[in-house]
Amino acid sequence: MNIKGITPLFLCAFITGCAAPKYNYRPVAMEVSEPPIGSINTIYVGDVLLKQGSYTEHDSIYVQEDQGIGWAYTILNGYYLKQGDDEASAFYKPAPGSDGGGVDKAAIADPWKSIQAYKQEQKLCVVTVFNMQVCEEGASFSRQKKPVLRGDAFQQTLIYSGKIGNKINIGYREFSGNMARPAFNNDVEYDLGASNTIGYKGATLEILEATNEFIKYRVIRNFNAAKIWP
């Protein structure tokens, strides 16, 4: 068939189909504060005593194994974060980090811009920069919730570093997004002979037992309230 002169819209529908990605999704802002206030916990040297901070919870899909899409594309194993949806499908991009997915394409194939997953069937598509849609039925993927640290997310932790004599060592660490903030890190020594209640930056713990291997403690108060995005 001679397709010279056919309009791009007709050509799109004739060859594969069209899909315009949507960008109407907003992840849910969440706060983590653990262990719970009043709880009694036992941890070991190097473990986290206390953690507080913020993250976002994304709708996502997880592709269990590489999926060939048509002859030109491969959707790689990993997580993909939702960007938006319409009535029939949702649109995704690879999640950041080592567990995120990706797309390989043949040298002569058009660049891609979105991954499309249908809501009522196991159907995955690659959407190109020209809104061309290349799909594969029976794809292997699951729908999941994925916690993701944003660039402006903030986390605080206390870490048990052991005991020497009657003194325990506690490390304080701050993180912004996935990056540590070394300038704000600190290591603090507490004398349990003076008091079995310790505190740092608003966090307060009652130490019930401590050795150079483990520590048993009660959470009285966590850090000052973590930032929550509107």
Secondary structure, 3 states (H helix, E strand, C coil): CCCCCCCHHHHHHHHCCECCCCCCCCCEEEEEEECCCCCEEEEECCCEEEEEEEEEEEEEEEECCCEEECCCEEECCEEEEEEEECCCEEEEEECCCCCECCEEECCCCCCEEEEEEECCCCEEEEEECCCEEEEEECCCEEEEEEEECCCCCEEEEEEEEEEECCEEEEEEEEEECCEECHHHCEEEEEECCCCCEEEECCEEEEEEEECCCEEEEEEEECCCCCCCCC
